[in-house]
Amino acid sequence: MAAVTPPKQDRSRATRQKLLEAAVACLAEHGWAGSTVSAVAERAGVSRGAAQHHFPTREDLFTAAVEYVAEERSAALRAVPDQDRAAVVAALVDLYTGPLFRAALQLWVAASNEEQLRPRVTELEARVGRETHRIAVGLLNADETRPGVRETVQGLLDMARGLGLANVLTDDTARRRRVVAQWAELLDGALGR
């Protein structure tokens, strides 16, 4: 009896997913300069040709990778229970302190110097930023028709990004916990409970 192999489309989807996850890991660990299509293919356990079949250019691969993981994180964020404001703030801050943020940061830095990459990353960042803001508004039960609420939610996301930047060089976990607790209290006052 012959072994049953998954349909070609399923194998292709699995290969693509492996490449995307490997690309984010490479960016987070090695930065833009150390992240090549060959390095990603090797990490994903596929040939360079298979990688280029899915992503013809390096820019295609890495922007798709950051977008893919951002979508995964958004889905996880949507699942956070909105009853506990401190948990919501912590989950939002976690978006900016993990491997996805490190990878995105490397992509942003590369885009600042590479003309062909800049428009793609700028558009991706705007789209991810809008989606994250929208999710945050929902999780915080924020009424953006009230004056200052939109800015308060955006301030939270900007603060979270700042904590993510601080975390790039040193582990700032203890201070971050205190800041998250303080922001949860501030949000209770600003947004009401």
VOBALO-365500 format. One record per atom (N, C-alpha, C): residue in one letter; atom name; x, z, y. Coordinates in pm, 1 decimal, decimal comma. Each point is the difference from the previous one (the first is absolute). Last residue first. Layout:
# VOBALO-365500
rest|atom|x|z|y
A|CA|X|Z|Y;
...
# end
This chain:
# VOBALO-365500
rest|atom|x|z|y
R|N|-1482,7|3380,7|5286,0;
R|CA|-17,7|12,0|-145,5;
R|C|-142,4|6,3|-33,0;
G|N|351,1|-204,3|416,7;
G|CA|-113,8|82,5|-39,8;
G|C|-9,9|6,2|-151,0;
L|N|339,2|-215,8|286,6;
L|CA|-102,2|-83,4|-63,6;
L|C|-125,4|79,0|-35,1;
A|N|379,9|208,9|214,1;
A|CA|-20,7|-126,4|71,7;
A|C|-115,4|-82,2|-56,2;
G|N|135,1|419,5|-204,7;
G|CA|-44,3|21,4|137,3;
G|C|-36,3|-129,5|70,9;
D|N|176,8|-23,4|-432,7;
D|CA|-127,9|72,5|-8,5;
D|C|-55,9|22,6|139,8;
L|N|428,5|-182,1|-32,2;
L|CA|-106,0|-97,9|-25,2;
L|C|-136,1|67,0|-14,0;
L|N|382,6|271,1|45,8;
L|CA|-24,9|-73,2|124,7;
L|C|-114,4|-99,8|-17,3;
E|N|149,6|226,9|-384,0;
E|CA|-71,7|89,8|91,5;
E|C|-34,0|-69,8|131,1;
A|N|261,8|-236,9|-304,4;
A|CA|-134,2|17,6|-57,5;
A|C|-83,3|91,8|89,3;
W|N|453,3|-58,9|108,0;
W|CA|-81,8|-116,7|36,1;
W|C|-140,9|11,1|-56,8;
Q|N|312,6|334,7|-117,6;
Q|CA|-33,5|8,8|141,9;
Q|C|-89,1|-116,9|42,6;
A|N|171,7|-1,6|-438,8;
A|CA|-98,7|108,1|15,8;
A|C|-44,8|11,2|145,4;
V|N|345,0|-304,8|-92,8;
V|CA|-126,6|-46,3|-58,8;
V|C|-108,7|106,2|17,5;
V|N|437,7|114,6|126,1;
V|CA|-57,7|-95,6|94,9;
V|C|-134,9|-50,2|-50,8;
R|N|250,5|276,7|-284,8;
R|CA|-49,4|76,7|115,3;
R|C|-67,5|-92,4|101,3;
R|N|207,9|-200,4|-371,1;
R|CA|-117,5|77,3|-43,1;
R|C|-60,7|78,0|116,5;
R|N|408,0|-229,0|72,9;
R|CA|-113,5|-93,2|-10,2;
R|C|-127,3|73,8|-42,2;
R|N|411,9|229,7|4,1;
R|CA|-52,4|-19,9|135,5;
R|C|-123,1|-89,4|-3,6;
A|N|216,6|59,1|-410,6;
A|CA|-51,0|128,9|48,8;
A|C|-60,2|-14,7|139,7;
T|N|210,8|-386,5|-205,9;
T|CA|-125,2|42,8|-62,4;
T|C|-57,1|128,0|60,3;
D|N|383,2|-341,6|76,3;
D|CA|-62,3|80,3|104,6;
D|C|-130,8|63,2|-49,8;
D|N|488,2|-258,7|-152,3;
D|CA|-125,7|49,1|-57,4;
D|C|-58,6|102,0|97,4;
T|N|310,7|-407,4|177,7;
T|CA|7,5|132,4|-61,5;
T|C|-135,7|37,3|-57,7;
L|N|78,2|-441,1|178,3;
L|CA|136,6|51,3|-1,6;
L|C|14,7|134,7|-69,2;
V|N|-424,6|-223,2|42,3;
V|CA|91,7|-102,4|-51,0;
V|C|141,2|56,5|-14,5;
N|N|-382,3|234,6|196,4;
N|CA|24,6|21,7|-142,0;
N|C|98,7|-101,1|-59,1;
A|N|-163,0|-27,5|450,3;
A|CA|85,7|117,8|-12,0;
A|C|41,1|22,6|-144,7;
L|N|-311,2|-341,4|86,0;
L|CA|132,8|-37,2|50,3;
L|C|96,9|116,8|-13,1;
G|N|-447,5|81,3|-108,7;
G|CA|61,6|-88,4|-98,3;
G|C|139,5|-42,8|41,9;
L|N|-262,0|245,2|299,3;
L|CA|46,6|87,5|-107,9;
L|C|67,5|-82,0|-109,9;
G|N|-200,8|-242,1|342,5;
G|CA|117,3|71,5|50,2;
G|C|57,0|95,2|-104,2;
R|N|-404,0|-216,3|-94,4;
R|CA|111,0|-96,1|-4,6;
R|C|128,7|65,7|49,5;
A|N|-391,4|249,3|36,6;
A|CA|36,5|-14,4|-141,2;
A|C|117,7|-96,1|-15,7;
M|N|-189,5|47,4|426,3;
M|CA|73,9|120,2|-36,4;
M|C|47,8|-9,9|-144,9;
D|N|-281,7|-337,2|148,3;
D|CA|130,9|-13,6|64,6;
D|C|88,5|120,6|-31,7;
L|N|-444,4|12,0|-148,3;
L|CA|75,8|-99,7|-76,5;
L|C|138,9|-20,9|59,6;
L|N|-291,8|288,7|231,4;
L|CA|30,9|56,3|-131,6;
L|C|85,3|-97,6|-80,9;
G|N|-170,4|-152,9|406,2;
G|CA|108,4|96,4|21,2;
G|C|42,4|66,6|-130,1;
Q|N|-375,7|-279,7|-1,5;
Q|CA|122,6|-79,3|7,7;
Q|C|120,5|90,0|23,3;
V|N|-418,2|206,9|2,8;
V|CA|28,9|-50,0|-135,5;
V|C|129,4|-81,3|1,9;
T|N|-152,1|143,2|414,7;
T|CA|40,0|115,9|-80,2;
T|C|35,9|-43,0|-141,9;
E|N|-179,9|-318,7|296,4;
E|CA|138,6|31,1|34,9;
E|C|52,4|118,9|-80,8;
R|N|-453,8|-116,2|-44,6;
R|CA|83,1|-109,4|-52,4;
R|C|148,2|30,6|23,4;
V|N|-310,9|297,6|191,2;
V|CA|9,6|14,4|-145,6;
V|C|87,9|-109,6|-60,4;
G|N|-133,7|53,1|479,5;
G|CA|125,2|57,0|-47,6;
G|C|16,3|7,4|-150,5;
P|N|-494,0|-41,0|197,1;
P|CA|123,7|-23,9|75,6;
P|C|119,2|72,7|-62,0;
R|N|-413,9|-161,6|-304,7;
R|CA|31,6|110,9|91,0;
R|C|132,3|-28,0|70,7;
T|N|-162,7|-282,7|-338,2;
T|CA|-77,7|-24,7|121,8;
T|C|22,3|112,4|101,0;
E|N|186,8|-6,0|-447,7;
E|CA|78,5|-68,4|103,1;
E|C|-81,9|-40,0|122,7;
D|N|-12,7|379,0|-397,3;
D|CA|-97,2|-80,1|74,8;
D|C|72,5|-65,7|117,0;
A|N|164,8|202,7|-507,6;
A|CA|20,6|-6,2|144,8;
A|C|-101,6|-94,4|63,9;
N|N|126,2|183,6|-469,9;
N|CA|-136,2|1,2|54,9;
N|C|3,7|-0,8|152,5;
L|N|373,3|-38,9|-316,0;
L|CA|-9,1|109,9|96,0;
L|C|-141,1|18,1|54,8;
L|N|103,4|-353,9|-302,7;
L|CA|35,1|125,1|-67,3;
L|C|-14,8|121,2|91,2;
G|N|-75,3|-438,1|181,5;
G|CA|-99,1|35,4|-101,6;
G|C|28,1|133,8|-65,5;
V|N|314,1|-173,1|305,8;
V|CA|-124,6|31,7|70,9;
V|C|-106,7|44,7|-99,7;
A|N|401,8|-163,1|-178,1;
A|CA|16,6|133,2|59,1;
A|C|-127,0|43,7|72,4;
I|N|19,2|-438,8|-169,5;
I|CA|-13,3|97,5|-108,7;
I|C|9,7|142,1|55,3;
R|N|76,6|-348,2|303,8;
R|CA|-139,4|-2,2|-44,4;
R|C|-24,7|103,9|-110,1;
H|N|442,4|-70,6|145,8;
H|CA|-79,1|66,9|104,4;
H|C|-146,5|10,2|-43,8;
T|N|286,0|-244,3|-274,8;
T|CA|31,0|142,6|-9,4;
T|C|-80,7|78,8|103,0;
E|N|-31,9|-467,7|16,1;
E|CA|-65,3|52,2|-120,4;
E|C|24,2|150,5|-14,5;
R|N|218,9|-228,9|350,8;
R|CA|-145,5|3,0|23,0;
R|C|-72,9|62,4|-118,8;
G|N|465,4|-67,9|-45,1;
G|CA|-29,8|103,7|98,8;
G|C|-149,0|13,0|27,1;
V|N|157,0|-350,2|-274,2;
V|CA|10,1|128,2|-70,6;
V|C|-34,3|114,8|95,2;
R|N|18,5|-427,6|191,4;
R|CA|-110,0|6,7|-97,6;
R|C|-0,5|134,6|-73,1;
A|N|355,5|-92,7|297,6;
A|CA|-126,0|13,5|74,9;
A|C|-117,7|16,9|-96,0;
E|N|423,0|-88,3|-187,8;
E|CA|-5,1|134,8|57,4;
E|C|-130,3|22,1|76,2;
L|N|84,8|-433,1|-165,2;
L|CA|-23,8|94,0|-109,7;
L|C|-14,4|142,3|53,4;
E|N|123,8|-334,4|305,4;
E|CA|-139,4|-18,9|-42,2;
E|C|-36,3|98,6|-111,6;
T|N|446,7|-5,3|141,9;
T|CA|-85,2|45,5|110,7;
T|C|-147,3|-9,4|-38,5;
V|N|317,6|-176,7|-295,8;
V|CA|0,4|146,1|-4,2;
V|C|-88,4|56,7|111,1;
R|N|57,9|-464,9|-15,6;
R|CA|-66,9|44,1|-122,9;
R|C|-10,8|152,1|-5,1;
P|N|241,2|-211,5|355,5;
P|CA|-145,4|-17,8|11,6;
P|C|-76,5|49,2|-123,0;
R|N|491,2|38,1|-8,7;
R|CA|-70,7|80,0|100,9;
R|C|-150,4|-24,9|6,9;
L|N|341,3|-242,7|-272,3;
L|CA|-68,0|113,3|-61,3;
L|C|-91,1|72,7|99,4;
Q|N|286,5|-367,0|123,0;
Q|CA|-96,7|-51,3|-97,9;
Q|C|-81,6|111,8|-64,5;
E|N|353,1|103,6|319,1;
E|CA|-113,9|-69,3|61,3;
E|C|-104,5|-45,6|-101,6;
E|N|351,6|415,3|-13,8;
E|CA|-19,8|-127,9|-68,9;
E|C|-129,0|-65,6|47,4;
N|N|158,0|440,6|143,3;
N|CA|115,8|-88,6|14,3;
N|C|-19,3|-138,4|-60,3;
S|N|-327,7|355,3|-13,7;
S|CA|43,8|5,9|139,4;
S|C|116,5|-94,7|26,3;
A|N|-177,9|66,5|-438,0;
A|CA|-82,3|-90,1|82,2;
A|C|42,7|2,3|145,9;
A|N|201,4|300,5|-309,7;
A|CA|42,4|-138,3|-26,5;
A|C|-75,7|-97,3|89,4;
V|N|-133,9|444,9|19,2;
V|CA|133,6|-13,8|58,5;
V|C|51,2|-142,3|-21,1;
W|N|-406,9|109,4|-203,7;
W|CA|-14,4|-4,6|146,6;
W|C|134,8|-21,7|66,7;
L|N|-6,2|66,2|-466,5;
L|CA|-54,4|-131,4|34,1;
L|C|-15,0|-14,6|151,0;
Q|N|128,8|415,5|-169,7;
Q|CA|108,2|-96,9|-19,7;
Q|C|-44,7|-140,7|38,5;
L|N|-325,4|335,4|3,8;
L|CA|95,3|21,6|108,3;
L|C|116,8|-98,2|-10,4;
A|N|-313,6|12,8|-348,1;
A|CA|-56,1|-64,1|119,0;
A|C|95,7|13,1|117,6;
A|N|117,4|225,7|-393,9;
A|CA|7,6|-145,4|-19,2;
A|C|-50,8|-73,0|123,6;
R|N|-42,6|465,9|-4,8;
R|CA|142,4|-36,8|5,7;
R|C|17,5|-151,5|-13,7;
F|N|-431,1|171,8|-55,2;
F|CA|40,6|4,4|139,9;
F|C|146,4|-38,4|13,8;
L|N|-167,7|31,2|-435,1;
L|CA|-63,1|-111,3|71,0;
L|C|44,1|-1,8|145,5;
P|N|138,7|362,1|-283,8;
P|CA|74,6|-125,0|-15,6;
P|C|-62,0|-119,0|73,6;
G|N|-143,8|475,2|194,3;
G|CA|36,3|-44,3|-134,2;
G|C|74,6|-132,5|0,1;
T|N|-214,6|250,7|373,4;
T|CA|118,7|71,9|-45,4;
T|C|46,5|-43,4|-138,6;
Y|N|-403,1|-136,5|264,1;
Y|CA|118,8|-32,4|78,9;
Y|C|126,1|71,0|-47,2;
L|N|-439,8|61,2|-195,3;
L|CA|15,6|-146,0|8,4;
L|C|133,2|-37,7|63,1;
D|N|-146,2|453,7|-14,1;
D|CA|69,0|-46,6|-120,9;
D|C|18,5|-151,5|-1,5;
V|N|-258,9|206,2|340,1;
V|CA|143,5|18,1|23,4;
V|C|79,4|-50,0|-120,3;
L|N|-464,4|1,8|-42,3;
L|CA|40,3|-100,6|98,7;
L|C|149,6|8,9|28,3;
A|N|-187,4|326,1|-279,5;
A|CA|-1,0|-130,7|-67,3;
A|C|42,6|-110,4|95,7;
A|N|-51,3|434,9|176,4;
A|CA|115,2|-5,7|-91,0;
A|C|7,5|-135,3|-69,8;
V|N|-376,1|84,2|268,2;
V|CA|119,4|-14,9|84,1;
V|C|123,7|-11,9|-88,6;
V|N|-398,1|90,7|-222,8;
V|CA|-3,7|-135,7|56,6;
V|C|124,5|-24,3|84,5;
A|N|-64,9|429,9|-169,8;
A|CA|36,4|-92,2|-108,9;
A|C|1,0|-144,0|49,8;
A|N|-148,0|331,9|297,8;
A|CA|143,8|15,8|-23,2;
A|C|47,2|-94,0|-110,7;
R|N|-465,1|26,3|92,5;
R|CA|73,0|-75,7|102,1;
R|C|151,2|11,3|-19,4;
D|N|-410,3|25,9|-351,5;
D|CA|111,1|84,1|43,6;
D|C|87,7|-78,4|97,0;
Q|N|-382,6|-203,1|-198,7;
Q|CA|-48,9|133,0|35,4;
Q|C|110,0|87,3|61,0;
D|N|8,2|-469,5|-187,3;
D|CA|3,0|21,8|144,4;
D|C|-50,4|138,2|42,1;
P|N|271,6|-227,7|-450,9;
P|CA|-125,3|63,2|43,0;
P|C|7,0|35,3|148,4;
V|N|260,4|-417,4|-226,9;
V|CA|23,4|138,1|43,1;
V|C|-132,8|61,6|43,7;
A|N|68,9|-465,3|-134,7;
A|CA|-49,2|92,8|-102,1;
A|C|20,3|146,8|38,3;
R|N|160,0|-376,2|260,5;
R|CA|-146,5|0,6|5,2;
R|C|-59,3|101,8|-97,7;
L|N|465,9|-80,9|-4,2;
L|CA|-40,4|78,2|116,7;
L|C|-151,8|9,5|10,1;
A|N|193,5|-276,6|-328,4;
A|CA|19,1|141,2|-34,6;
A|C|-46,9|89,6|114,4;
A|N|-3,5|-459,8|78,6;
A|CA|-100,4|31,9|-102,3;
A|C|10,2|147,3|-39,6;
S|N|325,9|-166,2|289,0;
S|CA|-129,5|8,6|69,2;
S|C|-110,1|37,2|-98,1;
R|N|427,2|-87,4|-173,0;
R|CA|-4,0|129,6|69,1;
R|C|-132,4|18,7|73,8;
E|N|77,8|-415,0|-204,0;
E|CA|-11,6|103,2|-103,1;
E|C|-12,6|138,4|63,5;
E|N|86,7|-360,8|285,4;
E|CA|-137,7|-6,9|-51,6;
E|C|-23,8|105,7|-107,6;
A|N|434,5|-46,6|164,4;
A|CA|-86,1|55,6|105,7;
A|C|-145,8|-1,4|-44,8;
V|N|314,6|-208,0|-274,5;
V|CA|7,8|145,1|-13,4;
V|C|-83,5|68,0|108,4;
Y|N|20,7|-470,6|14,3;
Y|CA|-57,4|44,1|-127,5;
Y|C|-0,8|152,3|-9,8;
E|N|220,6|-202,2|368,2;
E|CA|-145,7|-11,8|10,9;
E|C|-69,1|52,7|-126,3;
V|N|466,9|-27,3|2,3;
V|CA|-43,5|108,4|88,4;
V|C|-151,8|-3,0|15,2;
A|N|186,2|-347,9|-250,7;
A|CA|22,2|129,1|-65,7;
A|C|-48,5|115,5|86,1;
A|N|-2,9|-443,3|170,5;
A|CA|-106,5|19,4|-99,8;
A|C|13,0|136,1|-67,4;
T|N|339,7|-126,2|293,6;
T|CA|-122,6|28,4|76,4;
T|C|-117,3|21,0|-95,8;
F|N|411,6|-116,4|-195,5;
F|CA|2,2|134,1|57,5;
F|C|-121,2|30,7|86,9;
L|N|47,8|-433,8|-218,7;
L|CA|5,8|109,9|-96,3;
L|C|-14,3|135,7|68,6;
D|N|32,9|-393,9|265,5;
D|CA|-127,3|4,4|-73,6;
D|C|-4,8|122,5|-91,4;
E|N|404,4|-90,0|217,6;
E|CA|-99,3|53,6|93,1;
E|C|-137,2|11,3|-66,4;
R|N|347,4|-210,6|-236,5;
R|CA|25,0|143,6|9,0;
R|C|-104,8|66,4|89,5;
T|N|-150,3|-453,9|-228,7;
T|CA|105,1|45,8|90,6;
T|C|12,9|151,7|-6,3;
P|N|-304,7|-237,5|-294,8;
P|CA|101,7|-101,5|28,5;
P|C|113,3|46,8|91,9;
F|N|-330,0|245,7|-356,4;
F|CA|33,2|19,0|141,4;
F|C|113,9|-94,9|36,6;
H|N|-190,2|-21,8|-435,4;
H|CA|-103,7|81,1|64,8;
H|C|20,7|9,0|150,9;
H|N|319,2|-229,7|-257,4;
H|CA|-127,3|-65,7|-29,0;
H|C|-113,0|73,2|72,9;
Q|N|432,2|181,2|5,5;
Q|CA|-19,4|-105,4|99,9;
Q|C|-126,0|-81,7|-26,1;
A|N|118,6|338,8|-307,9;
A|CA|-22,6|62,2|131,3;
A|C|-28,8|-107,1|104,6;
A|N|124,8|-142,0|-424,9;
A|CA|-136,4|54,3|-3,2;
A|C|-34,4|63,9|134,1;
G|N|439,3|-152,2|-52,6;
G|CA|-93,8|-112,5|6,5;
G|C|-145,0|46,2|-1,6;
R|N|346,9|309,9|-70,6;
R|CA|-6,3|-37,2|141,6;
R|C|-98,6|-114,7|19,1;
S|N|-90,7|315,3|-418,8;
S|CA|103,3|-91,8|46,9;
S|C|-16,4|-26,7|149,7;
V|N|-148,5|475,1|-212,1;
V|CA|-41,2|-140,4|-9,6;
V|C|113,8|-88,2|51,1;
G|N|-50,3|500,3|9,8;
G|CA|17,0|-48,4|-136,3;
G|C|-48,9|-142,1|-20,5;
A|N|35,2|300,4|403,4;
A|CA|-132,6|-23,5|-58,9;
A|C|9,0|-48,8|-144,2;
R|N|396,9|67,0|254,7;
R|CA|-68,4|129,3|-7,7;
R|C|-136,0|-13,3|-68,3;
E|N|240,9|-394,9|88,5;
E|CA|68,5|79,8|-101,6;
E|C|-70,9|134,4|-19,6;
A|N|-155,4|-274,7|344,8;
A|CA|-31,5|-59,2|-130,5;
A|C|63,1|82,0|-112,3;
V|N|107,7|118,7|441,3;
V|CA|-138,6|35,4|-31,9;
V|C|-37,2|-52,5|-138,1;
A|N|418,9|-119,6|170,4;
A|CA|-2,2|143,9|-29,0;
A|C|-140,2|44,8|-39,9;
S|N|53,0|-447,5|141,6;
S|CA|66,3|22,9|-129,1;
S|C|-3,9|147,5|-39,6;
V|N|-156,0|-126,3|425,4;
V|CA|-95,2|-42,7|-102,7;
V|C|60,0|24,8|-138,3;
T|N|185,0|319,5|372,4;
T|CA|-5,9|-144,7|-20,1;
T|C|-105,5|-32,1|-105,3;
S|N|196,3|422,1|325,0;
S|CA|-115,7|-40,1|-81,2;
S|C|-9,1|-151,5|-6,4;
G|N|313,2|272,0|265,4;
G|CA|28,0|18,6|-141,7;
G|C|-111,7|-43,0|-93,0;
A|N|-33,6|-27,3|482,2;
A|CA|124,6|-68,9|-35,9;
A|C|29,0|9,5|-149,8;
W|N|-376,6|235,0|185,6;
W|CA|-18,2|-144,8|0,8;
W|C|125,6|-71,8|-49,3;
G|N|-58,7|499,8|-176,6;
G|CA|-17,1|-66,0|129,1;
G|C|-11,6|-150,4|-15,6;
H|N|38,2|353,1|-351,9;
H|CA|118,5|-76,4|40,0;
H|C|-11,2|-67,3|135,7;
E|N|-346,9|291,2|-216,2;
E|CA|128,8|53,8|-43,9;
E|C|120,0|-68,6|63,3;
A|N|-456,3|-136,7|89,2;
A|CA|8,9|142,8|31,1;
A|C|138,3|55,6|-31,8;
L|N|-97,8|-450,3|-117,0;
L|CA|4,3|17,4|145,9;
L|C|20,2|146,3|36,9;
C|N|-63,4|-95,8|-457,0;
C|CA|129,1|-50,8|49,4;
C|C|13,3|20,1|150,6;
A|N|-414,1|106,3|-198,6;
A|CA|102,6|96,3|-40,3;
A|C|137,8|-43,1|50,7;
V|N|-356,5|-296,4|64,8;
V|CA|-15,7|118,4|85,8;
V|C|107,6|102,6|-33,3;
A|N|-14,8|-377,9|-274,1;
A|CA|42,5|-36,5|135,5;
A|C|-11,2|119,2|94,7;
A|N|-162,6|37,4|-443,5;
A|CA|146,2|0,6|3,0;
A|C|51,7|-31,9|139,9;
E|N|-462,0|-29,2|-73,9;
E|CA|42,7|139,8|-7,4;
E|C|152,2|11,4|4,8;
L|N|-184,5|-432,6|-13,9;
L|CA|-38,3|66,7|124,7;
L|C|47,7|145,1|1,8;
L|N|62,5|-255,3|-396,0;
L|CA|85,6|-47,4|109,0;
L|C|-30,2|73,1|130,8;
K|N|-275,7|83,2|-373,2;
K|CA|134,1|55,7|-22,1;
K|C|94,5|-39,2|112,8;
Q|N|-427,8|-193,1|2,8;
Q|CA|-6,1|142,1|33,8;
Q|C|136,5|65,9|-18,1;
R|N|-44,6|-449,3|-134,1;
R|CA|-10,5|11,5|146,0;
R|C|1,1|147,4|42,0;
T|N|-20,4|-92,7|-456,9;
T|CA|131,9|-34,0|54,1;
T|C|1,3|17,1|150,8;
A|N|-410,4|49,6|-215,8;
A|CA|87,1|113,4|-31,2;
A|C|140,9|-23,5|55,1;
R|N|-311,8|-349,5|34,2;
R|CA|-40,2|110,5|88,5;
R|C|91,4|120,6|-21,5;
S|N|55,3|-364,1|-289,4;
S|CA|42,8|-37,3|134,6;
S|C|-31,2|112,3|99,3;
R|N|-157,3|43,1|-437,9;
R|CA|146,0|15,6|2,8;
R|C|53,6|-30,4|139,4;
D|N|-455,3|-76,2|-71,9;
D|CA|28,0|143,9|-2,9;
D|C|149,9|26,4|6,3;
Q|N|-144,0|-447,3|-32,7;
Q|CA|-35,8|54,0|130,9;
Q|C|29,1|150,4|7,4;
K|N|54,7|-230,0|-414,3;
K|CA|105,1|-33,6|96,2;
K|C|-28,1|61,0|137,7;
P|N|-203,4|244,9|-431,3;
P|CA|-14,7|-129,8|65,7;
P|C|106,1|-18,0|108,7;
P|N|129,0|317,4|-400,8;
P|CA|-97,0|1,4|108,8;
P|C|-9,8|-139,0|63,3;
T|N|119,9|47,0|-515,2;
T|CA|66,6|14,7|128,9;
T|C|-105,2|-0,9|109,7;
V|N|31,7|107,5|-557,9;
V|CA|-85,4|-41,0|111,1;
V|C|76,3|23,7|129,9;
A|N|197,3|-115,5|-506,7;
A|CA|-18,8|104,3|101,4;
A|C|-84,6|-55,3|114,0;
A|N|-49,7|-191,1|-504,8;
A|CA|80,8|-13,9|120,9;
A|C|-31,0|113,7|97,1;
M|N|-29,1|-11,1|-552,1;
M|CA|-83,5|0,0|117,0;
M|C|88,6|0,0|124,0;
# end
